Amino acid sequence: MSSHDRLKLSDRRDVDRKVLHVLSILKMKGFSPVIMGEGFVDPFELYTTQTHIEADKLGLVLQKTSFEAYDVPIIVLIGEHAYKYIIDGHHGALVHLWMRRKVRAVLINAPGYTPPYSIPLYEIKCVNPADTPSYLLTWRHMVNTIHFLEELHGRVARVWFEKIKVDKLKPTQMLLGENRVKRLKLKNPSWFTFPTHHIMLWMVIKESVFQ
């Protein structure tokens, strides 16, 4: 599968088609699924049905949700013991969990269903595909940093976006590397992927020179 196909985000028609496919598979396995409709679910109540998610696609969904109002429903199956399992939409569910928002979902009731593998959504791990496009490297780095901080501190991150004056930020590393800063001053930081400390220093220098 190419990175273009792998990173394609679902639209509403895709969701409707996947719902019909899920219903068909459940009926073949002897369940009697019922579509309960569409509603909002607390992401902390959700369980996964896959072992991992791709960090670059998670970054893409974070970007689209935050800045382009991407809001396509996920598919949730209510199975044994009323556990809520994500059938489709793990990336979007995790983004909403980080943002502390309820996630829109198509709910399917299938009593007795238990997936072969499942963990709480907040425990899912990320992998870094080798074919990540360059325009998603910064977003991939962001979600990897979020996961690192979660594991370091043993808690679920809360993510939001706001404007902060760069001269108010405090660094968390001592050395930046003079050559990389010199190279960065010659480039537009939106075109290239650099560690964020280098970008922030470039912006402080730029503000100092031109103000």
N, C-alpha and C positions, 0 to 999 in steps of 0.2 A: 504494500500500500504506500502510495506517495505521501509526502508531508502535506500536500494540498488536500488530498482526500481525508487524511487523518485529522487535520485541523478544521475541517468543515463543521460549522456549527449548525445545529438543527433549526429549522423554522417550524411554524405551526403545522404545516402540511406533513412534515417529517414525523412530528409527534403523533398526529392522527394515524398515519400509516403504521408506525411502530406499535401503537396501542392495539390495532387490529391483529398485528403479528403476534404480540404477547398473548392476546386472548386465544388465538388459534393454537399456540404451543401449549398453553395451560389446559385447554380442552383435550388435546391429544394425550396429555399426561394424566387425565382422569379427574382434573379439578373442574369446578363449576364457577368460573370467575364472573363477577358482576361489576360493571363500571359504576362507581358511586358518584361520579361527577368530578368537578374541578374545585379545588380549594387551596388553602394555605397551610403549610406544615412547618412546625418547629424543626430546624435542621438537627438539633441535638437529639431528636427522637428517631433519627434515621439510621438505618444500617446499610452497609454496602453489599453488593453482590459481585464485586471484583476485587482483586488483590492490590491494585495500585492504579494511579492515574498519571498522565504525562504532565510534567511541570510546565512545558511550553503552552500546552492547550489550556491548562489552568490559568496561566498568565493571560492568555488571550481572552478567556471568559471574564477574568477580573477586569481587564481593560474595557471590554464591551459593556459589561454590567455597570461599571462605574461612570463611563463617559458617553455611552451611546444607548443607554436605557434598554439593553438587551434583556428580555424577560419572557423567554419561552418556557412553558411548563415542563417539569421533569415528570417521569412516570414512576409512581410509587405503588407497590403491591403490599396490601395488608394481609399478612399470612398468619402462621401459627402463633398463638398467644398474643395476637393483635400487634405483632412486631411490624414495623413499617420498613420495607426493603426497597432500595432504589434499583429500579430496573433499567432506567436510562436517565442520565443527567447528573452523574457524580460530580463533575466539575462545577456545574452551576450550584449544586447543593452546598458544596464546600465553600464557595465564594459567599453565599448567603449566610452560612454559619459564621465565617470570619466577620461579616458585616453586621451580624446579629439581627438579621432580617428573616422573617418567615418566607419560605420559598413556595412559589406557585406550583401545584402538582395535579396531574390527573391521577385519581385514586381508584385502584382496582382491588376489590375484595376477593380473596381466594383462601378461605379457611383451610388450615392444615399445611399450607405451603411453607417449605423451609429450603433456602438455597444451599448448594453444596459448600459455599464459603460465605462467611459474613462476619464483619466486625463493625463497631460503632463508627459512624462517618468520621468523627474527629480523630480516629486512629489511623486513617488511611495514609499510605506512603506515596511519595512521588518518585518517578524515574525521569531521567534526562535523555530523551531520544537523540540519536546521533545526527538526525536530519533536521534539527531545529532551524528554521529560517532566521537570518540575521536580524530581521526586524522584531523578533520575539526574544532575543537573547537577554535584553534588559528585563523584560517581564518574567522570563524564566528565573533569572537571578533573584528577582524580588520574591517570588514564591518559595524558592529554595531557602532564602534568608528567613522568611516567615517560619518555615518548617524547622529550620535550625534553632531559632529562638524558642519555638514551642517545645522542642525536645530538651533544650538547655534548661528551661525554666519549669517544665512539667505542667504546662497549662495551655489552653486553647487561645490563640491570638485573636485580637480584635483589630480589624483593619478598616481604615477610613482615609479619605483624601481631603487635604486642606492646604491652603497657601501659607507658606512660612518664609519669612525673610532669611535668605541664605546666610547672612552674617550673624544670625542668632543661633545657628546650628553648632553643635559641639562634635568634634571628630571622635571616632572610636579606634583609630589606628594612628601610630606615631609618624610613620614615614609614608610619603606618597610616591616618591620616585620622580626625580627632576625631569628626566627625559620624557616621561609620559605626560607630565604637565605641559612641557614645551610643545609637544605634538598636539595636545588637546587645544591649546590656545589658538592654533591655526585652523581649527575645524569647527563646524557647527555641531554641538553636542547631540542634537537630535538625529544626526546622520550615523553616528558611530556608537558602539557599545564600549563603555569604559566603566571601571568601578565608580560608584556614585561619589566617593570622596574626591576623585579627580574632576568630575563634572562640577561639583559644588565649588571647588577652589577656582576653576575656570570662570564660573559665574561671579564669584566675589571679585576676582581680578578685573573682569570686564566691567562690573559696576563701578569699581574704584577709578578706572581709567576714563570712563565716559560720562561720569556724573560731575 
